[in-house]
Amino acid sequence: MLRVMGENSVRRALSLVLGRITTAYETHGQDVLGQQPRLVAVSKTKPVELIKEAYVAGQRHFGENYVQELEKKSTDPDLQSSCPDIRWHFIGHLQRSNVNKLLKSPNLSVVETIDSERLATAVNNAWQKLQKIDPLKVFLQVNTSGEENKHGCNPEEASSLAVHIRDKCPQLQLLGVMTIGIYNYDTSLGPNPDFLSLVQSREHILEELKLDKNHFEMSMGMSNDFEHAIQLGSTNVRVGSTIFGTREYKPKVENESNLTETDSKVDSLTDSLQSAPLLAV
């Protein structure tokens, strides 16, 4: 059974999270951040009604993990009319076979999970085909924890991937780097090493691409550690259950397996079926 928060609870929870972000920023983050971090309210598996309540309370950035769910919500007539300025962040693993479907989602603002040159090229080509005026904003995802069940490039590959996006993907605007990191890290042991790894990856990219650190972001930190992430320089935090409540069971995913083997087979089949660089739906 789904346990969700009601209207007043969502507004109250959102207000509390924003207050905690402000406190973390003013207490620890002002020296390392140019502006207060952005909150992405993670609305995956949550009903349209709760998204509308958060929107009415002032929230604009929402994160979704699954392409089919984002496609459905972004084209929902009620959401489109009630939340015209909503900005969707895709924060889940993206298979190249789903790129075209994702990029057609109305109000798609950021793709936070570019983790390979092939994926970056596919997204770049698909965005170009849509003839958009502005480049698509993206984050480069880094697997800082080294866990096999998490996606992202290796920290050692981050700089070369950033160079590829700059030189080969003119339809993409690289906002910064993103990581998930290990869950429930005990901060009494010291700073989260996964977050420190992302900080280091960011520094290497800044040096390699000669970028201004004030214009290159870090997306890290979720419900249980976003304040700690802000202390270490996060400019973009992704908070879901603290705002919308939790689920009591794992939802079925719409045919988007997170198994690396499955992803690899799908992508290999896609490559073999087409010679053009732009992926077909």
N, C-alpha and C positions, 0 to 999 in steps of 0.2 A: 504494500500500500504506500502511496506517495504522501509524505508529510510535507506540507507547504505552509508558508506563512500567509496570513491574511493581509488586507490592505494596510492597516495601521502598523502591523508588524514589519512589513517590507519597508515602509517609510522610516520607521524608527531604526531598524537595523541598518539601512542605508545611511542615515544621519550619523549613527554611531561609528560606522566604518570610515566615513569621510572625516569625522572628528579625530579618529585615531591616526588617519593618514596625515592630517594637518599637524597633530602633535608630534608624530615621528619626524616629519619634515622640519618643523620649527626647532625641535630639540637636537636632532642629529644630522638632518639632511641638507640644511641650507648651505653648508660649507662645500658640499660635493654636487649639489643639484642646482640647475639654473632656475627651475620653477617647481611648484608643487607637483608631485607625481599624479599621473592620470590613473583613474580607477576604471577598470574594465569589469563590469558586472557579468559574471559567467552565468548565462541563462540556459545552459544545455539541459535538456529534458524538462525544463520548466514551462508551464503554460503561458499562453499569450497574456492572460489577465495579469499575471505578476510582472511581466515585462512592462505592460502599460502602467502599472502602479509605480514602478521605479522611474519610468520616463516622466510621469506627471510630477514626481518628486524632484526632478531635475537631472536624472541620469541620462546620458546620451550614448556612451560606449558600452556595447554588450558583446560578450564572447560566446561563440558556439564551437563545439568540437566535431560535429558531424555534418558532412556536406548536405545530405538529404534533409536534415533538420533545419539547417540554415536556409536552404532553398525554400522549404515550406514556410518558415516564419517570415522570411524577407518578402515573400509574395502574398502574405496573408492580407486580405483587403482591410480588415479591421486595424491591423498594426500599421499598414501603410497610410491610412487616413488619420489615425490617432497619433502616430509617432513619425511625422514626416522627416524629422532631423536625426533619426536614429542612425548610429554608425556601428556597423557590424565588424567585429574582429574574428577572423577564423583562427582558432588556437589549437586545432587537432591535427593529427597526422594527415597529410594530403598525398594521396596516390595520384600519379600523373594521369591516370585514366579518368579522374574526376575533376581535372583542372577546368575544363570548359564549363561544366555544370556549375562549379563554384563561382567562377568569375561572372556569370550571368546574374548572380544574385543582386537585386536592387540594394543600394546603399552599402555595398561592401566597401569598407574603409581600409582595412589592413589585413594582410595575411602574415601571421606571426611565425609560420613554421616552414620556411624555406631551408632545406637541409642538404641540398646537393646541387651541383651545376646543372644536371639534367632537369631537375624540377624547376630551377630558376629559369632556364631557357624555355621550358614548356609554358610556364606562367607568363613570361615575357611575350612569347609568340601569340598566345591566346588573347592577351590584353591588347596587343597590336591589332589583331583581327577584329576586335570589337570596336576599333577606331575611337577609343577614349581620348579625350583632350589631355587629361592629366595622367602622369604615371601612377601606377599602383604602388601604394606604400607597403613595404614588407620588412619583416625582421628575419634575421638569420638565426636559425635554431641550432644551439650547441648542446650536445649531450655531455654535460659536465660531470655527471655522476658515473658514467661508463656502464650504466645498467643496460643489459641486453633488451629489456622490455621497453626502453625509452628510445625515442627517435632523436635525430639531430646529428650534425657532423661532429667529428672529433675536434677537440679544442685546437689541435695542431693544424687542422684544415680550414679553420675559420677565416684566416686572412686571405688565403687563396680563393675561397668562395666569395668573399667580399670583393676581391679584385675582379673576379668573373662577372659579378653582378654589375659592377661599375663599368667595365669595358665591353661586355657582351650583351647586356640587358638594358637598353635605353628606355624601355617602357616601365622599368621598375625604379622606385625610389627607396633606397636602403635607409630605413630609420635607425636601425641599431641591431643589437643581439638579444636573444631570448634563451632562457633555459627553464626547465622544470626542476631539476635537482632531486635529491633524495627526499622522501617524505618524512615528516616528523623528526627532523634533525634536532638534537638536544643542544641548544645554544649555550648551555652552561659549560659546554666543552670548548667554547670559543666561537669565532665567526664560522658560518657555514662554508666549508671548503668548496662546495659547488658554486656558491655565489662568488667567492673569491676567484674561482677559475674563470667565471664569466667576466669579472672585472679585468682579469689579465688578458683574456681574449679581446676584449674591447680595446685595451691599451695597445695591443699588437696591431689591431686593425687601424686605429687612429694613426699610429706611426707609419704603417704601410701605405695608407691612402692619403696621408697628410690632411687629416680632418680635424675640425674643431670639436672638442669633447662636449661642448654645450649643444651641439647639433647632432649628436650620435647617442641614441638612447640605450637603456638596458631594461628589458622586460623580465622581471623575476619577482617571485613572492606571490603566495596565494593565501587562503584564509588563515592558515595556522602560522604563517611566517612573514606576512607582508611588511610588518613594522621593522623586523630585522633586515629585510631586503632593502627597505628605504634607507636604513642606517648605512648600508654598504653601497648606496648609489642608485637603486632602482628608480626609474622614471615612469614605470608602467606596471601596475600590480593587477593581478587577476583574482578576483574574489567572488565566490559563488555561494557556497552553503551558508556562510555567515550572514548573507543578505536574504537568500531565498529559502533557506531550510535544506534539509538533507533527504535523501531517499533511503528507504528501508530495504530495497533490493536493487540489484544491478539491472538496468534497462537493456533491452535488446538493441543492438546497434544495427543500423540499416545496411547490412551487407558491407560494412566498412571494417573489416578485420584489422586489428592492430598487429597481427602476426607478420613479422618481417618476411617469412617465406612466402606467404600469400601475396604480399605487396610486390615482392620481387617477380613472382610469376605473372601477375597482372601487367606490370610494367614491361617485362620482357615480351609478352604477347603483343602489347601495344606497339612496341618498337618494331616488331617483325611484320606487323600488318600494314604499316604505313611508312613511306619514305620521306614524306614532307616533314619539316620540323614542327609544324603546328599539329597538335593532337586532335583527333576526332573524338566526338562524344561517345 
